[in-house]
Each structure stands twice: as structure tokens, then as C-alpha cells.
Amino acid sequence: MALQSQMLQERRPMTVVSLAIKFNAACFELGKLQHPGVDVDSSLQIKQQLLLAAMDEFDSHCTTLNRTYMLSSLQRDAVFHLVLHSSPTFLRSIQGLLDTVPEKTNPWKLKVLQTKRWILGGQSSKVTVQDQLTVWAQVLQMNQVKQCLLAEIVNFEVRRALRSGRSKSLTLEKFMELCDYSCWVGHCLSNPPLDDPKMLASVRSRCIEGEYLAQFRMQIALKSPEWTAEQFPWPGMDPSTSTAVMNNDIESLNEQQQECQFKADVLGLNTDCCRICKHLSEVESNTKAKQVAQASWVRGQIHQGRVQVVEPFMQSNCMVKAGETIASLSHWWGKFSQNAAAVSGTCLKVFYCDCHKFARMSDDAMNSMFEMLQQFTSSDPKSSAAIILVTTVASKKRLTGDRAERARLEMRAENKGFVPVLTSLKMNEGPLHGNDSRQVCYDVYVLLPEAAGEDSLFASSYLVRRRATMRDAQWLPPSDYALQTTPQPGAPTTAANLSLEKRAMNLLAGQDVPAVLFDSLLHTSDGAPKPLLTKRSDVVILLNWTPYEGGPETACLRANLQGPSAWKCCSLTLDTESGKMCEARLARSLLLDWKTGNHQLMPKPQLVFEAELPQHEVEKFRGTEISGLTIMKMNGALPEIPAEVRRKWSSDPVYATEWIAELKKCDELLTSPEALRAGGSSEPAAAVAAAADGVAGGGSLPDDWVPKPKESLKNITHTCTSDIENLSLHIVQSEGDENPTIYLEANEDMTVPTNKPVFKVGASDWFKPPKSTRLLANEAERSLYLFEVRSDLVKVVVEVPGNPNLEPASIRDVLHEAEASGVIDLSLWGHTCARPGGAAMTGGEVDHFVIAPIAADGEESAVKWVFRPKPIEMQNARASNLLNVLPKKAIMDSPRVLVTWTITIDEAQAMMVPKKPEIFLRENVPLGKGQVVRVV
């Protein structure tokens, strides 16, 4: 059959109108075969049977080729109406439009064809029961002449919109109005009082161009029972004859007065709106310039604090250095200790090493430690001591575990000229539980140089004599663990997925463990413990051999402010990554301590952080007050249209539609993003919404995406509970559907928020080139998420340990917050991230960041890492892994949800690293109890 060969040549599904034309031709072909000699158009019953047979045959071929080409029930109804209830001229007219205009401006879409207003015999919704007995029931009823006229009017409206640069298609409300207008015009043209064909052709052309829409709206608002076609504004007719009924209802003088007053009010409204928009634009410009100046001022203050306060303080009080050899580290230690020991009082030196930072401590690491320790104690053995925390992660080469580690350390210490004193560190038992594998007591060695003998200043120490600490030490919370990881996607970000070695590095981390050990070492054991040093002129110099999270350094700085003696700390390491992380964390803590003014880590410096702009700078951004408003008013910083002004013309039968349109235009201007940023929002009054009576239009989402009762859902295949309280998830998949749809159900009256993920991703993998390149080239891959950002307004969720309820924020806001907290060089993984070159405080849009993917060396395109969820069965779906069930296209095509990346902050590299995508709503959705809404 010819229809089958035509469909096989199509590469994409045809429009409903194109299908209707082809089905109409198919009916004639089938009629010649099955009913020879019978006119198909003359028998509606025969044509209906032939149409059903043609559609069934079409669907059977689609089942063989591609199920997506099959007609849905809504498409079948639309084709049914087009073939059986419209003329061939009407079909050809709208097909001609579809062949010449872009698809998105096509007015003859399914939502329009679903209405029955345009079909033959269709009646207007404006015809009431009382109007059934008047001429208006006949005037507004559709026939073939009016239907063809409707097609010409709609086609002209679409082409005129394209010529004027408007690309949006007609709204459903505008289409319904044009249907009524074509019926009114068609009725008048069918009963003309004119005999001149040229004059009638001119009137018809003007009707198609919409010149009589204003008269139509006035007459349809009145719907006089005595109306006749002679009251149409025919050219050359006596005005008293064409407007007889109108003059009986509205006096001419009052009409002119009302028109003048209405025009004056519209002019005043638009004038005030222009003045307010100009004022708000100035306010926004001044506010934006002030924000830029404020951000620049804070950045300057932070940079000044870092250069003039933090860096000099760290250089003389808590220096952190990483080197490749012991010789280079000894050089730094010599310079630091020489400056720190230049005091008039007693000087004690303490060497600190937490072997857990090595996890399984190798022989090379132990040799390096003792080599540095010998140089540390060589200059003054009497005032030197070392604290060594024995690791609990024994080497795999030693079967006896902890005992072998202790024996190895003791033997090495004795060979190097030290006396090892085994003591115990007791931790607080409160946080431990039955399944906790952590110990309560840990082995600690105090190493005293043999050269000091009994003259060692630490001989009477509490830690040496009593072999215990003065109090229990507190555990570092897992949320505060320092995660030294490579800044790349897929790296461990929480203590739960760290290796045994990484967990051991944080086991005795924090500032409380070293603080307890230092206090116990620097107090006597005779009677009540007394400090070894009591004068401010005394000093304790700490050499930390295992810098990592900054705990010993912080304990030293706090002791410097709170203790009777001064403290200096020098952290040296052969591990470059650990040294960088420790230095960055310590510098950030000191900068924040200076910025907040708490001064818990360092004394108050001369330079004080000033958060606010100087007053003389603020005065530059002070704008002028608005004046000259006649209708509107300012409610503080917010523009407002008074309620009495809104109601003035909202009920007028002549000017209501135009007045409501003017109010809507003003409301759109006053609630624009510029107005909201400048001063707030101006919500239109409920009275106007009621007066509009649907003229203003509704939401832009299709009917399938609006809330509806749960009873309307069919083919629910799986249900699970959402992480959002009082919310359930339903997976719906009909037989034949390729992809499932997701619905949310409210168990109570609620508003589904945008600050919590609707559902998340479960088990997944990150892939880097070259495998990611192969995956992206594979068309069969349905769920590949590429982390590629090209705007600083993209929203992300910054993961903070211990705080799971975090809201999405733009990358611009994250960077601004980081700058305010002292991190002025935070970057985004795999992207360049910087302010535009030459940005200055000019009041424009300069306080933003230019973000672009980074290309690899020698490559033109960026290095692409992809995230792929592992597929799971639908019956195993939960809110925590629902993304593993859905293809990416279904997520990206949804108007309801947004893919938002969760990122972590790598502190050592000052970098935002992607972790996984999560699904959030684009906007809040109010739901009543038992209602459902489609999200995917």
C-alpha cells in the first residue's frame, strides 16, 4: 500500500496534521478497493470505518519498525477530528503553514487539536444557557466557511509574529479567542449588506488581519439579543445604523469620558512604571557596585592579613617546612631554633613524632626519624626529650605485632644513644561502644639522651616518673578527620571509606592528644603536679616530625597564649603532601582567628580586620530618591500598585481585558530579576487574578506535569519512601514504554522543597580517559554524566562532614564565601576559575568568575571524566539509588528536576572536587494530601 511505503521513508514521526492528510488520502484509496463506485465523503460511517482500518494498519507496521511511531490515544482522537470533522481545504491550509514556519512556532499542536472548539459544529464556551435562545448560539457555532477562515486568521497571526521577531506559539487562550472571532466574522461575511465584490474582498482581508478584534470584544462582552450582522462596522454604512444597539446601551458622552479617563490612567501607569524601572535600575547598579567594592575590600583585607600577619607569625612561631633530605630540614631547624632560643629564661626542647602518620613505619622512616632526633638533641641533651607514639598498625613482616614494634623502637633508640621510657596514653572511654575496635590505652615512649644522665631537666617529669598522663585525652571526631587524598573524582571523602592506613593517620590526631602529652611531660611528679617552667621568659621549642592535620601545632599555639611560658613550634617532614596540607590548614586557622578577632591561636596584632567599607566609600554608592509618581507608590524599597487602582477598571465590560493586560505587564516588569535584586518583589493582588478570569493564562507545564489525584495513576510498578518527610516515590511504566516515569505522592498537605534532593545515586564509578572517551563514543550508553561547567551560576552542593542537610548554592556564591573565610585561591577540579581580566569596581557585572574546562597538554579539547551509575533492577530501587534506574535523557528532558553535583573541598590543594550528581526540584511544588506530581 502507498501509505506503508511513505511511512518507511520517514526518518522521524510526522506531525498530527501531516498524518491526518495522509490518512485522508488512504481512506480514498481503501474506498476505491472496498467500496467501488461509492463517494467516501458522502458517507460518514464508511469513512470512519476506513479511517480506523488505516490507523490500525499504520500501528501494526510501527510495532515492527519502531514503537515510538505508534499513535497515542490523544493523537488518534486528533486525527479522527481532522479527517472526519474538518474540510480538505482546512487541512491543506494548515499543512501549508507547517511547511513554512519553524516547528516551535507551530500553533496546530496536540494541545490545540485536543479541543473541540475548531471542529465542525463546535460551540464557544462563552455561550451560556440564556444565549442558546438568542442569535449568538448560531453566530459562534463553527461551520466549514468559518473553519477555513479560522485557518487563514491563525496562519496570518503566526506569520506576523515571526516577522516581528516573536518566536513563541499562540497560547491556548488566544487560539480560543480567534475561534470565536472567526465565527463572528464568518457569520457577518455570510450575510453582507454590500453588493460590491471588491469591497467584500477588502473587508475579508481586513478581518483576517485582525482589524475588527476590538469591535468583536466589545460586542461579545455585551452579547445583545438584538444584534444583527448589520451592526458589523461595514465601510460606507451609516454609523447610526451599525451602532444602534451600542448607542442604546452606552451613552456617547459617557463613553468618550470613560475612554479619556482610561487612556489617562494607562498613561500614568506606564509613566510611573518607567520611572520606577529606571529608579530600580539605578538602585541595582549602585547595589551591585557596592557589593563589588565590598568584596574587593574584603579580599584586600584578607590578602593584607595573610601577608602582614599570618605569614610573619608562622615564620617565627609555627613554621612548617617539607624537604627531600635531612640536611635541608636540619638547615631550617637550625635557623628556627637559634631565633626561638634567644630568651633570657630556661629553654626546653621537645621532639614529637606520631608513628601512626606513617601507618606501617618502615625502617627507612625510622632511620630518618632517629637521624633528625640525634641532631635535635646534640646541642643541649639536658634540656631535650622526645615523645614517640608507637603505631598500632604493625608491619606485615613482623608476626608478633605490637611487641615487635616496641622491641624495634627500643633497640633502635638504645643503639642511637637514647634511654627509652615506656609510658601509656589513656583515651576517654565515653565515645566508645561495643562494636568500636579502638583501644583505650596506647604505648608512648619518652626518649631521653644518655648524654644527659641524671641531669636531664625531664627526669622528674610526670610522664617519665609515673608512666602515665595527667588526664584522659579526647578523641578527634570522625567529621574532623583530615583526608589527605589526591584531588580527583572518586577519591575517598569520609572516614567510612578510608583504608586502614588512612584511618590510622587520624586515630590519635587532633590537638588534645599532644596537649595532654605536653602537659604531662612539662609537670613534675612530686606531690601535686607543678609546671617545670613558670616564667614568661622561659620557652618550649617543639619539633614536630609528623605534621599532618595541624593538631600539635594548634596545641602549641594555645599553650603559648594560656601557659606560664612561651611556646614555639617547628614542623618538619620529608612528605611534601603532608607538609602542604598541614601548612594550608594551619594558615587558614590562623587567618580565621585573626579575621574573627577571637585571638585563640595568636596574640592580637596591630593590624585589625575591618569587614565593612569605609564610610567615604559607602557614600559613593548612595542613590537619589524617586519622585513624581502619580498612580503607583513606593512601599519602602518596594514598588506597589495600590489595590484601588487595580480594581478601578478590572470589572469594566469594555476596558477590563486591556486594563488587566497593562497591570500584568507592569507586574512582570516590577517582578523581574532586576527589580527583585534591587528592592524585592511586588506581588499582584488577588482581586486582579479573580477579575482576569483566566485571561492572563496559566502555568507553562503540560497537563501531564501538573499535580493530580493518585487515583489517576495506572501501571504503578514500584513504590518506595523518599528521604523527604511525608513523601513517597512511585515508578510507573506501562507495557511498551521504553523508560519509566517517576511520580511524587504527598502523604500530608505539604510543599516539596528545592533544598533537599528528591532522589540520589547509589553504587557508581568514575572513568577517566581513555576509557571515558570510549564510553562517550558508545551510543548504547544511556547514563553517562560528564562533569563540565561553563558558568559560575551552576548550582552545586558542597559536602560538609557531619552536616548532611545542605542546600544547593551557585559556584559564584561558594567562591565568594570561601574568599570571605580567607581562601582566596579556591579552584574547580578540571577547570580554570578566575575573574575576568581587567575587572574593576566600575559598577558593572564584574564580580563574577570565568570558568572553562582545562585541556590536556597537546590536546585541543578538555580531559573528560565521566560518572556512570551501576544499573540495578527496578524492584531494588530506593530514593538513595533511584538514579541508577533512569536513563540520563529522561532526567535531562524533565522540566521539573535539575541535576546538581555534590562536591568536596580538598583543603591541601584548595580545590572543589566533584563527587556525584543528585536530583533536586527546579522550584517548590505544593501538593495536597493524596496528590501526585510527575518529576521524570
FENDALIN-V266534 format. One record per pair of residues at least 4 apart in sequence whose ideal C-beta (glycine too) atoms are under 8 Angstrom apart, sorted by the first residue. I is the first residue (numbers start at 1). J is the second residue. Records with the same first field share a line. If there is no record, write none. Layout:
BEGIN
I=J / J
END
This chain:
BEGIN
1=5 / 26 / 29 / 57
2=6 / 25 / 26 / 29
3=7 / 22 / 23 / 25 / 26 / 29 / 54 / 57 / 58
4=8 / 57 / 61
5=9
6=10 / 22
7=58 / 61 / 62 / 69
8=65
10=14 / 69
13=68 / 69
14=18 / 19 / 22
15=19 / 98 / 106 / 108
16=20 / 75 / 78 / 79 / 82 / 108 / 110 / 113
17=21 / 82 / 91 / 94 / 95 / 98 / 108 / 113
18=22 / 95 / 98
19=23 / 71 / 75 / 79
20=24 / 78 / 79 / 82 / 83 / 91
21=25 / 91 / 92 / 95
22=26
23=27 / 51 / 54 / 55 / 58 / 79 / 83
24=28 / 82 / 83 / 88 / 91
25=29
26=30 / 50 / 54
27=31 / 40 / 47 / 50 / 51 / 54 / 83
28=32 / 40
29=33
30=34 / 50 / 53 / 54
31=35 / 38 / 40 / 46 / 47 / 50
32=36
34=50
35=40 / 46
38=42 / 43 / 46
39=43
40=46 / 47 / 50
41=47
43=47
44=48 / 84
45=49
46=50
47=51 / 83 / 84
48=52 / 84
49=53
50=54
51=55 / 79 / 80 / 83 / 84
52=56
53=57
54=58
55=59 / 71 / 76 / 79
56=60
57=61
58=62 / 71
59=63 / 70 / 71
60=64
61=65
62=66 / 67 / 69 / 70
63=67 / 70
65=69
67=736 / 738
68=738
70=736
71=75 / 76 / 79
72=76
73=77
74=78 / 110 / 114
75=79 / 110
76=80
77=81 / 114
78=82 / 110 / 113 / 114
79=83
80=84 / 85
81=85 / 86 / 113 / 116 / 119
82=86 / 91 / 113
85=119 / 120 / 121
86=90 / 91 / 118 / 119 / 120 / 147
87=91 / 120 / 144 / 147 / 148
88=92
89=93 / 144 / 148
90=94 / 144 / 147 / 148 / 150 / 151
91=95
92=96
93=97 / 148 / 151 / 152 / 155
94=98 / 108 / 151 / 154 / 155
95=99
96=100 / 155
97=101 / 106 / 107 / 108 / 151 / 154 / 155 / 158 / 159
98=106 / 108
100=159
101=105 / 106 / 158 / 159 / 162
102=106 / 162 / 167
104=167 / 168 / 169
105=158 / 161 / 162 / 167 / 168 / 169
106=158 / 169
107=112 / 154 / 157 / 158 / 169 / 170 / 175
108=112 / 113 / 154
109=113 / 169
110=114
111=115 / 172 / 702 / 703
112=118 / 170 / 172 / 175
113=118
115=172 / 175 / 176
116=122
117=122 / 123 / 124 / 125 / 142 / 176 / 179
118=122 / 142 / 147 / 150 / 179
119=142 / 147
120=142 / 143 / 144 / 147
121=141 / 142 / 143
122=141 / 142 / 179
123=127 / 137 / 140 / 141 / 142
124=140 / 141 / 176 / 179 / 180 / 183
125=176
126=131 / 140 / 180 / 220 / 223
127=131 / 132 / 136 / 137 / 140
128=132
130=134
131=136 / 137 / 223
132=137
133=137
134=223 / 225
135=139 / 225 / 227 / 228
136=140 / 223 / 227
137=141
138=187
139=183 / 184 / 187 / 227
140=180 / 183 / 184
141=183
142=146 / 147 / 150 / 179 / 183
143=147 / 186
144=148
145=149 / 186 / 189 / 190
146=150 / 182 / 183 / 185 / 186 / 187
147=151 / 182
148=152
149=153 / 182 / 185 / 186 / 189 / 207 / 208
150=154 / 178 / 179 / 182 / 183
151=155
152=156 / 208
153=157 / 178 / 181 / 182 / 185 / 207 / 208 / 210
154=158 / 170 / 175 / 178
155=159
156=160 / 208 / 209 / 210
157=161 / 170 / 174 / 178 / 210
158=162 / 169 / 170
159=163
160=164
161=166 / 167 / 168
162=166 / 167
170=174 / 175 / 178
171=175 / 697
172=176
173=177 / 694 / 695 / 697
174=178
175=179
176=180
177=181
178=182
179=183
180=184 / 216 / 220
181=185 / 210 / 212 / 213 / 216
182=186
183=187
184=188 / 216 / 219 / 220
185=189 / 207 / 212 / 216
186=190
187=191 / 229
188=192 / 229 / 232
189=200 / 203 / 204 / 207
190=229
191=229
192=200 / 203 / 229 / 234
193=229 / 230 / 234 / 237
194=199 / 200 / 203 / 234 / 236
196=200
197=201
198=202
199=203 / 235 / 236
200=204
201=205
202=206 / 235
203=207 / 234 / 235
204=208
205=209
206=211 / 212
207=211 / 212
212=216 / 232 / 233
213=217
214=218
215=219 / 232 / 233
216=220
217=221 / 657
218=222 / 246 / 654
219=223 / 224 / 227 / 231 / 246
221=653 / 654
222=245 / 246 / 249 / 653
223=227
224=245 / 249
226=245
227=231 / 245
230=234 / 237 / 241 / 242
231=242 / 243 / 244 / 245 / 246
232=242
233=237 / 242
234=242
237=241 / 242
238=242
239=243
240=244 / 247
243=247
244=248
245=249
246=250
247=251 / 252
250=254 / 255 / 654
251=255
252=256
253=257
254=258
255=259
256=260
257=261
258=262 / 652 / 654 / 655
259=263
260=264
261=265
262=266 / 649 / 652 / 655 / 658 / 659
263=267
264=268
265=269 / 631 / 645 / 648 / 649 / 659
266=270 / 658 / 659 / 662
267=271
268=272 / 630 / 631
269=273 / 631 / 632 / 641 / 645 / 662 / 663 / 666
270=274 / 662 / 666
271=275 / 630
272=276 / 629 / 630 / 631 / 632
273=277 / 632 / 666 / 669 / 670
274=278
275=279 / 626 / 628 / 629
276=280 / 626 / 629 / 632 / 634 / 639 / 670
277=281 / 669 / 670 / 675
278=282
279=283 / 623 / 626
280=284 / 639 / 670 / 674 / 675 / 678 / 679
281=285 / 674 / 678
282=286 / 623 / 624
283=287 / 623 / 637 / 678 / 679
284=288 / 674 / 677 / 678
285=289 / 843
286=290 / 621 / 622 / 623 / 843
287=291 / 621 / 677 / 678
288=292 / 677 / 843 / 844 / 845 / 847
289=293 / 621 / 841 / 842 / 843 / 844
290=294 / 613 / 618 / 621
291=295 / 847
292=296 / 841 / 843 / 846 / 847
293=297 / 613 / 617 / 620 / 621 / 841
294=298 / 612 / 613
295=299 / 816 / 819 / 847
296=300 / 841
297=301 / 613 / 617
298=302 / 611 / 819 / 820
299=303 / 819 / 824
300=304
301=305 / 609 / 610 / 611
302=306 / 591 / 595 / 609 / 819 / 820 / 822 / 824
303=307 / 824
304=308 / 309 / 607
305=309 / 310 / 591 / 594 / 595 / 607 / 609 / 822
306=310 / 311 / 587 / 591 / 822 / 824
307=311
308=312 / 607
309=313 / 590 / 594 / 605 / 607
310=314 / 587 / 590 / 591 / 594
311=315 / 587
312=316
313=317 / 318 / 590 / 602 / 605
314=318 / 319 / 320 / 583 / 586 / 587 / 590
315=319
316=339 / 340 / 568
317=557 / 560 / 568 / 569 / 602
318=553 / 556 / 557 / 568 / 569 / 570 / 571 / 586 / 590
319=332 / 336 / 569 / 570 / 571
320=547 / 553 / 571 / 579 / 582 / 583 / 586
321=329 / 332 / 570 / 571 / 572 / 573 / 579
322=572 / 573 / 574 / 575 / 576 / 578 / 579 / 580
323=328 / 329 / 332 / 572 / 573 / 574
324=328 / 574
325=329 / 574
326=330 / 368 / 371 / 372 / 375 / 574
327=331
328=332
329=333 / 372 / 572 / 573 / 574
330=334 / 372 / 375
331=335
332=336 / 570 / 572
333=337 / 372 / 375 / 376 / 543 / 570 / 572
334=338
335=339
336=340 / 568 / 570
337=341 / 349 / 379 / 541 / 570
338=342
340=347 / 539 / 541 / 568 / 570
341=347 / 539 / 541
343=347 / 537 / 538 / 539 / 566
344=537
345=533 / 535 / 536 / 537 / 538 / 539 / 565
346=383 / 457 / 533 / 535 / 538 / 539
347=380 / 383 / 538 / 539 / 540 / 541
348=383 / 384 / 385 / 457 / 458 / 522 / 532 / 533 / 538 / 539 / 540 / 541
349=376 / 377 / 380 / 383 / 384 / 385 / 540 / 541 / 542 / 543
350=384 / 385 / 386 / 387 / 518 / 521 / 540 / 541 / 542 / 543
351=372 / 373 / 376 / 377 / 384 / 385 / 386 / 387 / 447 / 543 / 545
352=386 / 387 / 514 / 517 / 542 / 543 / 544 / 545 / 546 / 552
353=369 / 386 / 387 / 388 / 389 / 544 / 545 / 546
354=389 / 508 / 509 / 513 / 546 / 548 / 552
355=361 / 388 / 389 / 390 / 391 / 546
356=389 / 391 / 392 / 393 / 504 / 505 / 507 / 508 / 509
357=505 / 546 / 548 / 578
358=362 / 365 / 391 / 546
359=391 / 393 / 500 / 501 / 502 / 504 / 505
360=391 / 393 / 394 / 395 / 396 / 501
361=365 / 366 / 391 / 395 / 405
362=366 / 395
363=367
364=368
365=369
366=370 / 408 / 409 / 412
367=371
368=372 / 574
369=373 / 545
370=374 / 412 / 413 / 416
371=375
372=376 / 543 / 545 / 572
373=377 / 386 / 416 / 418 / 447 / 545
374=378 / 416 / 417
376=384 / 386 / 543
377=381 / 384 / 386 / 449 / 451
380=384
381=449 / 451 / 452 / 456
382=452 / 455 / 456 / 457
383=457
384=449 / 452
385=446 / 447 / 448 / 456 / 458 / 461 / 521
386=418 / 445 / 446 / 447 / 448
387=444 / 445 / 446 / 463 / 517 / 521
388=409 / 444 / 445 / 446 / 447
389=425 / 442 / 443 / 444 / 508 / 513
390=402 / 405 / 406 / 409 / 442 / 443 / 444 / 445
391=405 / 504
392=402 / 439 / 442 / 504 / 507
393=500 / 501 / 504
394=398 / 400 / 401 / 402 / 404 / 405
395=404 / 405
398=404 / 405 / 408
399=404
400=404
401=405
402=406 / 443
403=407
404=408
405=409
406=410 / 422 / 443
407=411
408=412
409=413 / 420 / 445
410=414 / 420 / 422 / 445
411=415
412=416
413=418 / 419 / 420 / 445 / 447
414=418 / 419 / 420
417=449 / 450 / 451
418=447 / 448 / 449 / 450
419=447 / 448 / 449 / 450
420=445 / 446 / 447
421=445 / 446 / 447 / 448 / 464 / 467
422=443 / 444 / 445 / 467
423=443 / 444 / 445 / 446 / 463 / 464 / 467 / 468 / 469
424=441 / 442 / 443 / 444 / 467 / 468 / 469
425=441 / 442 / 443 / 444 / 469 / 473 / 508 / 513 / 516 / 517
426=440 / 441 / 468 / 469 / 472 / 473
427=438 / 439 / 440 / 441 / 442 / 472 / 473 / 474 / 475
428=472 / 473 / 474 / 475
429=440 / 472
431=436 / 475
432=436 / 438 / 440
438=475 / 507
442=508
444=463 / 517
446=458 / 461 / 463 / 464 / 521
448=452 / 456 / 458 / 459 / 464
449=456
452=456
454=459
455=459
457=532
458=464 / 521 / 532
459=464
460=464 / 465 / 524 / 525 / 526 / 532
461=465 / 520 / 521 / 522 / 523 / 524 / 525 / 532
462=466 / 470 / 520 / 521 / 523 / 524 / 525 / 529
463=467 / 468 / 469 / 517 / 520 / 521
464=521 / 525
465=525
466=525
468=520
469=473 / 516 / 517 / 519 / 520
470=516 / 519 / 520 / 523 / 529
471=516 / 519
472=516
473=508 / 512 / 513 / 515 / 516 / 517
474=510 / 512
475=510
476=480 / 481 / 506 / 508 / 509 / 510 / 512 / 513 / 549 / 551
477=802
478=494 / 495 / 506 / 801
479=801 / 802
480=510 / 801
481=495 / 498 / 506 / 509 / 549 / 801
482=505 / 506 / 509 / 548 / 549 / 550 / 581 / 585 / 907
483=492 / 493 / 494 / 495 / 498 / 502
484=502 / 505 / 548 / 577 / 578 / 581 / 908
485=491 / 492 / 493 / 906
486=491
487=491 / 829 / 906 / 908 / 909 / 911 / 913
488=768 / 829 / 865 / 913
489=766 / 787 / 829 / 865 / 867 / 913 / 914 / 915
490=765 / 766
491=913
492=497 / 498 / 499 / 502
493=497 / 799 / 904 / 915
494=498 / 801
495=503 / 506
498=502 / 503 / 506
499=503
500=504
501=505
502=506
503=507
505=509 / 548
506=549
508=513
509=513 / 548 / 549 / 551
510=549 / 551
511=515 / 550 / 551 / 552 / 554 / 555 / 558
512=516 / 551 / 555
513=517 / 551
514=518 / 551 / 552 / 555 / 556
515=519 / 555 / 558 / 559
516=520
517=521
518=522 / 540 / 542 / 555 / 556 / 559
519=523
522=531 / 532 / 533 / 540
523=529 / 530 / 531 / 532
524=529 / 530 / 531 / 532
525=529
526=530
531=563 / 564 / 565
533=538 / 539 / 540 / 564 / 565
534=538 / 564 / 565
535=564 / 565
536=564 / 565 / 566
537=566
538=564 / 565 / 566
539=565 / 566 / 567 / 568
540=556 / 559 / 565 / 566 / 567 / 568
541=568 / 569 / 570
542=552 / 556 / 567 / 568 / 569 / 570
543=570 / 571 / 572
544=552 / 553 / 569 / 570 / 571 / 572
545=572 / 573
546=573 / 578
547=552 / 553 / 571 / 572 / 573 / 578 / 579 / 582 / 583
548=578 / 581 / 582
549=581 / 582 / 585
550=554 / 582 / 585 / 586 / 589
551=555
552=556 / 569 / 571
553=557 / 569 / 571 / 582 / 586
554=558 / 586 / 589 / 601
555=559
556=560 / 567 / 568 / 569
557=561 / 567 / 569 / 601 / 602
558=562 / 600 / 601
559=563 / 567
560=566 / 567 / 568
561=599 / 600 / 601 / 602 / 603
563=567
571=579 / 582
573=578 / 579 / 582
575=579
576=580
577=581 / 908
578=582
579=583
580=584 / 908
581=585 / 907 / 908
582=586
583=587
584=588 / 907 / 908 / 910
585=589 / 907 / 908
586=590
587=591
588=592 / 821 / 822 / 823 / 907
589=593 / 601
590=594 / 601 / 602
591=595 / 822
592=596 / 821 / 822
593=598 / 599 / 600 / 601 / 602
594=599 / 602 / 605 / 609
595=609 / 821 / 822
597=608 / 609
599=603 / 604
604=608
610=614
613=617 / 618
614=618
615=619
616=620
617=621
618=622
626=634
629=633 / 634
631=641 / 642 / 645
632=639 / 640 / 641 / 642 / 645 / 666
633=639 / 640 / 642
634=638 / 639 / 640
635=639 / 640
636=679
637=678 / 679 / 680
638=679 / 680 / 681 / 682
639=670 / 675 / 679 / 682
640=682
641=645 / 646 / 663 / 666 / 667 / 682 / 684 / 685
642=646
643=647 / 685 / 687
644=648
646=650 / 663 / 684 / 685 / 687 / 688
647=651 / 687 / 688 / 691
648=659
649=655 / 656 / 659
650=656 / 659 / 660 / 687 / 688 / 691 / 692
651=656 / 691
652=656 / 659
655=659
656=660 / 691
657=661 / 695
658=662
659=663
660=664 / 688 / 691 / 692 / 695 / 696
661=665 / 695
662=666
663=667 / 684 / 688
664=668 / 684 / 692 / 696
665=669
666=670
667=671 / 682 / 684
668=672
669=675
670=675 / 681 / 682
671=675 / 676 / 681 / 682 / 683
672=676
673=677
674=678
675=679 / 680 / 681 / 682
676=680 / 681
684=688 / 689
685=689
686=690
687=691
688=692
689=696
692=696
694=698
699=706
701=705 / 706 / 895 / 896
702=706
704=934
705=895 / 896 / 933 / 934
706=933
707=925 / 926 / 927 / 928 / 931 / 932 / 933
708=712 / 931 / 932 / 933
709=930 / 931 / 932
710=745 / 930 / 931 / 932
712=932
713=730 / 732 / 743 / 932
714=732 / 734
715=732 / 733 / 734 / 735
716=730 / 731 / 732
717=731 / 732 / 733 / 740 / 874
718=730 / 731 / 874 / 875 / 877
719=728 / 729 / 730 / 731
720=728 / 729 / 731 / 877 / 878 / 879 / 882
721=727 / 728 / 729 / 878 / 879
722=727 / 728 / 729 / 744 / 758 / 759 / 879
723=756 / 757 / 759 / 760 / 879 / 880
724=752 / 753 / 756 / 758
726=746 / 747 / 748 / 750
727=744 / 745 / 746 / 747 / 750 / 752
728=744 / 745 / 747
729=742 / 743 / 744 / 745 / 758 / 759 / 879 / 882
730=742 / 743 / 744 / 745 / 932
731=740 / 741 / 742 / 874 / 877 / 885
732=740 / 741 / 742 / 743
733=737 / 739 / 740 / 741 / 874
737=741
739=886 / 887 / 889 / 890
740=874 / 885 / 886 / 936
741=934 / 936
742=759 / 882 / 886 / 934 / 935 / 936
743=932 / 933 / 934 / 935
744=752 / 758 / 925 / 927 / 932 / 933 / 935
745=927 / 930 / 931 / 932
746=750 / 752 / 927 / 928 / 929 / 930 / 931 / 932
747=929
748=929
749=927 / 928 / 929
750=926 / 927
751=924 / 925 / 926 / 927
752=758 / 921 / 924 / 925 / 926 / 927 / 933
753=921 / 924
754=808 / 920 / 921 / 922 / 923 / 924
755=807 / 808 / 920
756=805 / 920
757=900 / 918 / 919 / 920
758=879 / 897 / 919 / 920 / 921 / 935
759=879 / 880 / 882 / 883 / 918 / 919
760=879 / 880 / 881 / 882 / 883 / 916 / 918 / 919
761=869 / 881 / 883 / 884 / 916 / 917 / 918
762=869 / 870 / 872 / 878 / 880 / 881 / 883 / 884
763=869 / 870 / 872 / 881 / 884
764=867 / 868 / 869 / 870 / 884 / 916
765=867 / 868 / 870
766=865 / 866 / 867 / 868
767=771 / 772 / 775 / 865 / 866 / 868
768=772 / 863 / 865
769=773 / 863 / 864 / 865
770=774
771=775
772=776 / 864 / 865 / 866
773=777 / 864
774=778
775=781 / 784 / 866 / 868
776=781 / 784 / 786 / 864 / 866
781=868
782=887 / 888 / 889
783=868 / 869 / 871 / 883 / 884 / 886 / 887 / 888
784=866 / 867 / 868 / 888
785=866 / 867 / 868 / 888 / 899 / 917
786=864 / 865 / 866 / 867
787=829 / 830 / 865 / 866 / 867 / 901 / 914
788=853 / 862 / 864
789=794 / 811 / 828 / 831 / 851 / 853
790=794 / 851 / 852 / 853
791=811 / 851
792=810 / 811 / 812 / 815 / 833 / 848 / 849 / 850 / 851
793=810 / 811 / 812
794=810 / 811
795=808 / 809 / 810 / 811 / 898 / 900 / 920
796=808 / 809 / 810 / 811 / 814 / 900 / 901 / 902 / 903 / 912
797=806 / 807 / 808 / 809 / 900 / 901 / 902 / 903 / 918
798=806 / 809 / 814 / 902 / 903 / 904 / 905 / 912
799=806 / 902 / 903 / 904 / 915
800=806
808=900 / 920
809=813 / 814 / 817
810=814
811=815 / 828 / 833 / 849 / 851 / 912
812=816 / 848 / 849
813=817
814=818 / 826 / 912
815=819 / 826 / 833 / 849
816=820 / 847
817=821
818=823 / 824 / 826
819=823 / 824 / 826
823=910
825=910
826=833 / 905 / 910 / 911 / 912
827=831 / 833 / 909 / 910 / 911 / 912
828=833 / 851 / 911 / 912
829=911 / 912 / 913 / 914
830=853 / 854 / 862 / 863 / 865
831=851 / 852 / 853 / 854
832=850 / 851 / 852 / 853 / 854
833=849 / 850 / 851
834=849 / 850
835=839 / 846 / 847 / 848 / 849 / 850
836=846 / 848 / 850
839=846 / 847
840=846
841=846
842=846
853=862 / 863
854=862 / 863
855=859 / 860 / 861 / 862 / 863
856=862 / 863
859=863
867=914 / 916 / 917
869=881 / 883 / 884
870=884
871=884 / 885
872=876 / 877 / 881 / 884 / 885
873=877
874=885
876=881
877=881 / 882 / 884 / 885
878=882
881=885
882=886 / 919
883=891 / 917 / 918 / 919
886=890 / 891 / 936
887=891
888=892
889=893
890=894 / 936
891=897 / 899 / 919 / 936
892=899
894=935 / 936
895=922
896=921 / 922 / 925 / 933 / 934 / 935 / 936
897=919 / 920 / 921 / 922 / 935 / 936
898=919 / 920 / 921 / 922
899=917 / 918 / 919
900=917 / 918 / 919 / 920
901=914 / 915 / 916 / 917 / 918
902=914 / 915 / 916 / 917 / 918
903=912 / 913 / 914 / 915
904=912 / 913 / 915
905=911 / 912 / 913
906=910 / 911 / 912 / 913
921=925 / 935
925=933
927=931 / 932 / 933
END
